[in-house]
Amino acid sequence: MKVLFIGGTGNISTAVSELALTLGIELFHLNRGITVEKSLSAVKTLKADISNELEIQKVLKNHVWDTVVDWIAFKPQDIERDFRLFHGKTRQFIFISSASAYQKPLLHPVVTESTPLRNPYWNYSRDKIACEDLLNHYYRESGFPITIVRPSHTYRNYVPSCFGFDHGYTLIDSMLKNQPIIVPGTGLSRWTLTQASDFAKGFIGLLGHSESIGHAFHITTDERLTWNQIYQEIGAALNRELRLVHIPEDVLYLLTLERTGSKEVAEALRGNLLGDKLTNVYFDNTKIKTFVPGFKAEITFREGIRRALKWFGDDPARKIVSQAHQSEMDWMIARWQQMMKA
């Protein structure tokens, strides 16, 4: 099977690429060739800038694909470009959407692929919905062979957080130094964290799967933890008793507005929380398990977080701490404490 990944070296796509190679799939990456991992040495890289359509056309000129996966399409214009490039050139086109596109606020806590798509809080999610709408139009009108996949919060070599830290070592460094950690709201909403290697097992079964054309899928673990439990598991892995500071999401919005002076930045924060991470949700994975028999997410967060921490520990150069992020957290906690005293 000849497969093209647009991107292919990101948080989720690297794990999928690794599994694809072990299964003997002829895998190509279309990207600028900047990120190179030893585990992906067997990938055939087509070097080009995806924003330069003429350059892409030249690179792809003599290729026809069994499956094309676009990992880095975020807006409808990206989909329009993909349609021009791959209509009649692939037997399957997989778009990576987002589970954040599902209805917010949820009217029913169990999410299936038929749950309505609506997110009034987050522009990122609305753009993904618009991409899905356009792809479904191309499928209905032109037979463009689409499959849509909606990942939820999927991690690999980083420590997931609900608020305020980059994907570097900053959060871990703060925990090791016994510094307070912000948790939005009560920390009692249940969340789903999927290890990328588990996601890959479900995703790889959709490659070249003719019956998946026209369908949408989410692929997640069945484990659900509160954010308090998530942070407690991270603390246990670090052998630290964490100092969690719970701050209401509305206050975080106001503090962000005060600190940055930007309503756009504050609205992005609100979207990420109310439109995604503070949603109490249960993903029903019946559909992916039906199309990919035998799929099961087996890596618990307790195990997955230890894998991430080991990755940092294997190379000290990976332990990058952002003082800017840490200063922002310290400022917010100090302002919250002042507000509480007042």
N, C-alpha and C positions, 0 to 999 in steps of 0.2 A: 504494500500500500504506500503510495506516494503522498506525503502530507506536507503542507506549508503552514508554518506558524509566523504570523506577522507579530514581531516581538519575540517572545519565547525564552527570555532570560530573566523574567520577573519573579516575584514572590511565589506565585502559583504555577506559572508556566514552566519554570525550571524543573519542578518536581514532575510535571506531566511529560516534559521532554525526556527526562531521565528514564521514566517508565517506558515511553514509546521506543527508545533505543534498545532497551533490554528485550522488548518484544519483536525486534527485527523490523520495525517500521522505517521506511526510507524518509528521514525527516530533514526538512529544509527550514532554516530560519531566514526571514527577511528583516534585516535591521542594519544598523550602521556598523556592526561588528566591534563595538566598544567593549561590551562585557563578555569575557571568555572564562568559562569554568572548565576545569579538567574533566568533570563528569559529562560534559557536552562535546567532547572533542570529536565524536563521530558525526555530529550534526554538520550538514552542508550549508554554509552561510552564503546567502545572496546579499551583498552589501549595497545598500541604497537608503536614501532618506525617504520615509513614507510620505512626507509632505511634498515631495517632488514627483508628481504623477508621471511626467515624461520620462524621468530617470527610471521609475518603477516599471513602466511599460517596456523599456528596453531590456531590463534585467529579466522580466518574466516572459519575454517574447516567444520563446520556444518551449514553454512548459504548459502541460495540462495536469490537473491535480485530481486525486481522489477526494481529498478534503483540504479545505483552507480554513484556518482558525485566526480570527483577528482578536488579539489580546488587548489591543490598545486603541480601539475605536470608542469614542466617548460622545460624539455629536453626530446629528444627521448628515452633515456634510462628509463625515468619514464614511458613512454607509453609502452615500451616493458615489463616492470615489471607488469603494470596493465593488459596487455593482458594475461600474464601468470596466473595472479591471478583470473581474472574474465571471461575469455572466457568460455562460457557454464555455468556460474554461475549468470548471470544477464540478464534481458530482455532488459535493456537499460544502456548504458554507456555514461555519459555526461562529456565532456572535457571542462574545462574553458580555453579558448584561450584569445585573446586580440584584440580589434579593432585597436590597433597600427600595427597589421599585414597587414592592407590594404595598397595598393599601395602608395608609397611615392617617389617623389612628386605626388600628385593626378593629373591625366589628366582630371578628371571631378569632380567637387566639391560635387556632390550628391553621397553618398556612399550607395550602396546596398550590399546584401550578395554575389552578383556576381562580385563585384569590385575585380580586381586581388589582390593577396597577394604578396607583395614585399616591403621590407624595407631595403635599403642598409645602413641605418644610425645606426640601433640599434640591437645589438646582442640579446637582450631579445625578440624582435619581430621575428627575424629570427629563434630563437629556437622554438617559438610558431608555426611558419609556418611549421617547420620540424616535429613537433608533429602532426599537422593536416595532413600532407602528409602521415605519417605513419599510422595514424588512418584510413584514407581513403583507404589505401592499405589493412588493416585488414578487413575493411568493404567489399571491393570488392572481396577479395580472400577467406575470411573465414566467412563472414556474421556477423562479430562482430557488435552488434547493437549500433552504435555511434550516438550521437547528439553533435554538437559543438556549444558553446555559446561564443560570443566575447564581453565582457563588454568593455565600454570605461571608462573614468574617473568617477568612482563611489565613493561617499564619504558617511560617516555616522557620526561618532563621532570624526571628525577632520576638520580642516579648509583647504580646497584645496589651493594650490599655484602653480604657474607656475615654480618657481625656488627657490632653496636654503634653504628650511626649512624642518625639520623633521615633523612627524605627531603629535608632542607634542604641547605644549602651546607657543612655541618660537615666532611664527609669530604673534599671538595675543598679546603677551607681548610687542613686538616691536611696534606694532600699537598703543597700549595703551600709550606707552611712547613717541609717536610721532617721532619715529626713521624712517629714510628713508627706503623704501621697493624697492627692485630691480624688475623691470619688463623687461623681455627680449624683444628686438625689440621695435616696436612701441606700442605694447599692443592692436593693432587693429584687429588681427586675431580672428575669432569667434570660440568659444570652447563650448563643451557640458559637463555639470556637472550633473550627475544623482544621486539623493538621493537613498540610498540602499534599502529603503522600497518600492520605486517605482520599482526598478529593480526586487525585490523579486516577485512582482505581475505578471510580465511577465514570470519570470523563473519558478515559481511554476506551471504554466500552461503547461510547457513542461515535467514535471515529469510524467512518465508513458504514455506519448503521443505517441502512436505507429506510427502515421503518421509523426512524427518528425525524425524518424530513417533515417540516411543518410544525414540529412540537417544541415545547419549552420544558426545561428541567431545572430544578435546583438540586444541589449535591452537598449535603452537610452531614455532620455527625448527628446521632440521636441523643447525645449527652447535652444536658442543659444545666448550667450553673448560674447562680446569681453573681453579680459583679463582686460582691463581698467575698464569695467563695473563690472566685477567680484570683483575686489579689491574695487571699489566704494561701492558695496553692503555690503562687509565685513565692510568697514569703517562706513557705515551708521548704521549697526547693533551694532557697538561699540560706536557710537556717536563720531566718530573721522573723521577729514579731513586728509586724508592720504597724505604723501609725497612720490610720486612715482618717482623713478629714472629709466629712460629707458636707457638700455645699449644694443647695438647690440649683437646678439648671437655669432658672430665671435669674438668679444672682450671678451665676457664671456669665450669662449673657451681658448683664449690666457691667460686670467687672471687665469683661473683654472690650466692651464699648468704651469704658473709661480709660483703659490702658492704651488702646490702639487709636481711639478716635475714629474708628472706621465701622460704620454700620454694616458694610459688606462682610467684614471679617467676623463680626458678631453674629450675623445671620448665618454664615457658613458654620459657625460653632453650633448654633441652634439646630440647623439642619442635620448635622452629624449626630446630635444627641436625640432630638425628638423624631427625626426622620429615619433613625437607624438604631443606635446602640442602646437607647433606653426603652426600646420596644420589648415588651414581655411576649415572647413569641416561641411557638413550637413548629418546626418544619417537619411536615409529613413527607418522608422520602419513599413512599410506596411506588411512585412512578419510576424513578431511576432504578429502583430495585427490580421492577417489572421488566424494564427494557434491558437492563444489565444484570441478569441473574447472578447471584453470588456476591453482588456488591455489599460490603458492610464496612462502615468506618470502625476501625479497631483501636486507634491510638487515642487513649484518654488524654485529657488536658494535663493530668498529673505526669504522664510520660512525655507528652509533647513539649511541655515547658522545660523539662530537663534536657531534651534534645537541643532546644534552642540555646539554653545556657551553656551546654557543652560546646556548641558551635562557637560562641564567643570565647570560651576558655581555650579552645584549640589554637587561637591566634590572637595574641595581645593587640595586634594592629587593628582588630575589629572593634576594640573597646573604645569607641569614639563617644565622647561626652559633649553635649551641647550646653555650654554655660548660659546661652541665651534662653533656652527652654527651661533650664533650672531656675534662672532668675525670674522668669515669668510665673512659674509655679509658686516660688517663695513670695513674690509680691501679692499674688491672689490670696494666698493663705493669710498673710499679714492683714490685708484689707478686710477679709472676711472676719477675722478675729476682732478688728476694730469695730466693725458693724455690729457684731454680737455684743460687745461691751456697751456700745451706744444704746 
